[in-house]
Amino acid sequence: MSFFKCIKKGKGPTKLFLGGVHGKEGKTTINLFKSLVANDFSNGKNIIYNFDETPYISTLNEDYYSSDIGKELIAIIKKYKPDFYTELHCYNIKNYKKLISPKRREIQNVPPLIELNDYVLIGSVSPLIRKKYFKRNAICKTLEMPCLNRNQSNSYFNNIPDYNKKLATEIFLNILKLIAKSRSRKEFENEIIAIYPKQVEIAKKYAKEIFGENYPPF
């Protein structure tokens, strides 16, 4: 599952895309990464890294960043100092309601993830790293979709009868490509507001609650 690619296209922002940051998620994210081509990216330095399978520790847990995989993740961030930082995650669809529930604040001390469409979720990266390792104006996003394990039977998705794997994958890739193609924070914000205005307003509210007025609202 380990995968690394660096696409250099002249002067522009540095973008870092990480997948498989815990557990078996890399089995899903590696195929998403491999579907991207050079034309999907803006000018600048674009780094893609998909990790091998590791024990699952939540990135909202401080113990994650003292683990081997957490230390490697931080080392990569420090090395590239990205202007755009995107973590690709996947989740067990059984946990869908937990991820978007307001109770996530009480349980994990973070806002719920926001659904874009068709079980594709977006949120900020872990507060444990956002302020510590990134510039104030950096774009730092977490993207989530249900895991696409080729060994799963159809019964895995039966409790969500309207779930369409193909459509969810398409939406996820479209957002990933929007980030990859954006040349600045302003361009990214304008593009995503045009597609998901209600979700962006919710995200702005959450961002202020977590990071305060001194950080960009989205």
C-alpha positions as CSV (number, residue, x, y, z in Angstrom):
1,M,0.0,0.0,0.0
2,S,3.0,2.3,0.4
3,F,2.9,4.9,-2.4
4,F,4.9,8.1,-3.1
5,K,4.7,10.6,-5.9
6,C,6.0,14.1,-6.3
7,I,4.7,16.3,-9.2
8,K,6.6,19.5,-9.7
9,K,5.1,22.0,-12.0
10,G,7.0,25.3,-11.7
11,K,6.2,28.1,-9.2
12,G,3.2,27.7,-7.0
13,P,1.9,26.4,-3.7
14,T,3.2,23.3,-2.0
15,K,0.5,20.7,-1.5
16,L,0.8,17.5,0.6
17,F,-1.8,14.7,0.3
18,L,-1.6,11.8,2.8
19,G,-3.6,8.6,2.9
20,G,-3.7,5.5,5.0
21,V,-2.6,7.4,8.1
22,H,-4.0,4.7,10.4
23,G,-5.4,1.2,10.2
24,K,-6.2,-0.3,6.8
25,E,-7.5,2.9,5.2
26,G,-4.6,2.9,2.8
27,K,-6.3,0.1,0.9
28,T,-8.9,2.6,-0.2
29,T,-6.9,5.7,-0.5
30,I,-4.1,4.3,-2.6
31,N,-6.5,3.7,-5.5
32,L,-7.8,7.2,-5.3
33,F,-4.3,8.6,-5.4
34,K,-3.4,6.4,-8.4
35,S,-6.3,7.7,-10.4
36,L,-4.9,11.2,-10.3
37,V,-2.8,12.5,-13.2
38,A,-0.4,15.5,-13.6
39,N,-3.1,17.6,-15.2
40,D,-5.2,17.4,-12.1
41,F,-2.7,19.5,-10.2
42,S,-2.0,23.2,-10.2
43,N,1.5,24.6,-10.6
44,G,3.8,24.1,-7.6
45,K,5.1,21.1,-5.7
46,N,2.5,18.4,-5.2
47,I,3.4,15.5,-2.9
48,I,1.3,12.3,-2.5
49,Y,2.1,9.8,0.2
50,N,0.1,6.7,1.1
51,F,1.2,4.8,4.2
52,D,1.4,1.0,4.7
53,E,-1.1,-0.6,7.1
54,T,-0.5,0.3,10.8
55,P,-2.4,-0.2,14.1
56,Y,-5.4,2.0,14.3
57,I,-5.0,5.0,16.6
58,S,-7.3,8.1,16.1
59,T,-5.6,11.2,14.9
60,L,-7.6,13.0,17.6
61,N,-5.7,11.1,20.2
62,E,-2.4,12.5,21.4
63,D,-0.9,9.0,21.5
64,Y,-1.1,8.9,17.7
65,Y,1.6,11.5,17.3
66,S,4.0,9.7,19.6
67,S,3.5,6.4,17.6
68,D,5.8,5.5,14.7
69,I,3.3,6.4,12.1
70,G,2.4,9.7,13.9
71,K,6.1,10.6,14.1
72,E,6.5,9.9,10.4
73,L,3.5,12.0,9.5
74,I,4.9,15.0,11.5
75,A,8.3,14.5,9.9
76,I,6.7,14.7,6.4
77,I,4.8,17.9,7.3
78,K,7.9,19.5,8.7
79,K,9.9,18.6,5.6
80,Y,7.5,20.0,3.0
81,K,5.8,22.8,5.0
82,P,2.7,22.6,2.8
83,D,0.4,25.5,1.9
84,F,-2.4,22.9,1.3
85,Y,-2.6,19.8,3.5
86,T,-5.1,17.1,2.8
87,E,-5.7,13.8,4.7
88,L,-7.7,11.2,2.9
89,H,-9.5,8.9,5.3
90,C,-12.2,6.2,4.9
91,Y,-14.7,4.9,7.5
92,N,-16.8,2.0,8.3
93,I,-20.2,3.0,7.0
94,K,-21.7,1.7,10.3
95,N,-20.1,4.7,11.9
96,Y,-21.6,7.3,9.6
97,K,-24.1,8.7,12.1
98,K,-21.5,9.0,14.8
99,L,-19.2,11.0,12.6
100,I,-21.9,13.6,11.7
101,S,-23.5,13.6,15.1
102,P,-23.4,16.8,17.3
103,K,-22.5,14.4,20.2
104,R,-19.0,14.2,18.6
105,R,-18.2,17.3,20.5
106,E,-18.9,15.7,23.8
107,I,-17.1,12.4,23.0
108,Q,-14.1,13.6,21.0
109,N,-14.1,17.4,21.7
110,V,-14.3,18.2,18.0
111,P,-17.2,19.3,15.8
112,P,-19.0,16.7,13.7
113,L,-17.8,16.1,10.1
114,I,-19.9,17.7,7.4
115,E,-21.5,15.7,4.7
116,L,-21.0,17.1,1.2
117,N,-23.1,14.5,-0.6
118,D,-23.6,10.7,-0.7
119,Y,-21.7,9.9,2.5
120,V,-18.6,11.9,1.5
121,L,-17.5,14.0,4.6
122,I,-15.2,16.9,5.1
123,G,-13.7,18.6,8.1
124,S,-10.6,20.2,9.5
125,V,-7.5,18.1,10.3
126,S,-6.9,17.3,13.9
127,P,-6.6,20.3,16.2
128,L,-3.6,18.7,17.7
129,I,-1.6,19.5,14.6
130,R,-3.4,22.4,12.9
131,K,-2.0,25.3,14.9
132,K,1.3,23.7,15.7
133,Y,2.6,22.7,12.3
134,F,0.9,24.8,9.7
135,K,0.9,28.5,8.7
136,R,-2.2,30.4,9.7
137,N,-3.4,30.7,6.1
138,A,-2.8,27.1,5.1
139,I,-5.7,25.0,3.8
140,C,-5.9,21.9,6.0
141,K,-8.7,19.5,5.3
142,T,-9.8,16.0,6.1
143,L,-11.8,14.1,3.5
144,E,-13.7,10.9,4.4
145,M,-15.7,8.3,2.5
146,P,-16.8,4.8,3.2
147,C,-14.0,2.3,2.9
148,L,-13.8,0.4,-0.4
149,N,-12.5,-2.9,0.5
150,R,-12.7,-5.3,-2.4
151,N,-13.1,-8.2,0.0
152,Q,-16.3,-6.8,1.6
153,S,-19.6,-8.5,0.8
154,N,-22.6,-6.4,-0.2
155,S,-24.1,-7.0,3.2
156,Y,-21.5,-4.5,4.6
157,F,-23.5,-1.7,3.1
158,N,-27.0,-3.1,3.6
159,N,-27.8,-0.9,6.6
160,I,-27.5,2.1,4.2
161,P,-29.6,1.1,1.3
162,D,-29.2,4.3,-0.7
163,Y,-25.4,4.2,-0.6
164,N,-23.9,4.2,-4.1
165,K,-20.1,3.4,-4.0
166,K,-19.5,4.7,-7.5
167,L,-21.2,8.0,-6.9
168,A,-19.5,8.5,-3.5
169,T,-16.1,7.8,-5.1
170,E,-16.8,10.3,-7.9
171,I,-17.8,13.0,-5.5
172,F,-14.7,12.3,-3.3
173,L,-12.4,12.5,-6.3
174,N,-14.0,15.7,-7.5
175,I,-13.3,17.4,-4.2
176,L,-9.8,16.0,-4.1
177,K,-9.2,17.4,-7.6
178,L,-10.6,20.7,-6.7
179,I,-8.0,21.0,-3.9
180,A,-5.3,19.7,-6.2
181,K,-6.1,22.3,-8.9
182,S,-6.6,25.3,-6.7
183,R,-3.8,27.8,-6.8
184,S,-4.6,29.8,-3.7
185,R,-6.8,29.8,-0.6
186,K,-9.1,32.3,-2.3
187,E,-9.5,30.2,-5.4
188,F,-10.3,27.1,-3.3
189,E,-12.9,28.9,-1.2
190,N,-14.6,30.4,-4.2
191,E,-14.8,27.0,-6.0
192,I,-16.1,25.0,-3.1
193,I,-18.6,27.8,-2.0
194,A,-20.1,27.6,-5.5
195,I,-20.7,23.9,-5.2
196,Y,-21.5,23.5,-1.4
197,P,-22.6,26.9,0.0
198,K,-24.5,25.5,3.0
199,Q,-21.7,23.1,4.0
200,V,-19.1,25.9,3.8
201,E,-21.2,28.1,6.1
202,I,-21.4,25.3,8.6
203,A,-17.6,24.7,8.3
204,K,-16.9,28.4,8.9
205,K,-18.9,28.2,12.1
206,Y,-17.1,25.1,13.3
207,A,-13.7,26.6,12.4
208,K,-14.3,29.6,14.6
209,E,-15.3,27.5,17.5
210,I,-12.2,25.3,17.3
211,F,-9.5,27.8,16.2
212,G,-10.9,31.2,17.1
213,E,-11.1,34.5,15.2
214,N,-7.3,34.6,14.4
215,Y,-7.6,31.7,11.9
216,P,-9.3,31.8,8.4
217,P,-12.9,30.8,8.7
218,F,-12.6,27.8,6.4
